């Protein structure tokens, strides 16, 4: 896996964990599970947590104004990933971070 891909995944994982800690765990402890799938040409990182629902979907988020103090995490992840998805099941948040293609 290229160093650039590792760096991009590290940025995205750090941002999603910060979001889970800040938002999903706002009402108390939260159980977070992470799995990593390394494919021949991309990496998938999957997070599941039992915290509060995410207040927005990644597809609807844009980079905030340059003077804004918050709101850059999801746009930053989108800029270093090929795909970022979120859905809520009955009691859990599900995030999938997919790296840009490599190895082709």
Secondary structure, DSSP 8 states (H G I E B T S, - for coil): --HHHHHHHHHHHHHHHHHIIIIITTTS---EEEEEEE-SS-EEEEEEE-SS--SS-GGG-----TT-SS--HHHHHHHH-SEEEEEE-SS-EEEEEE------
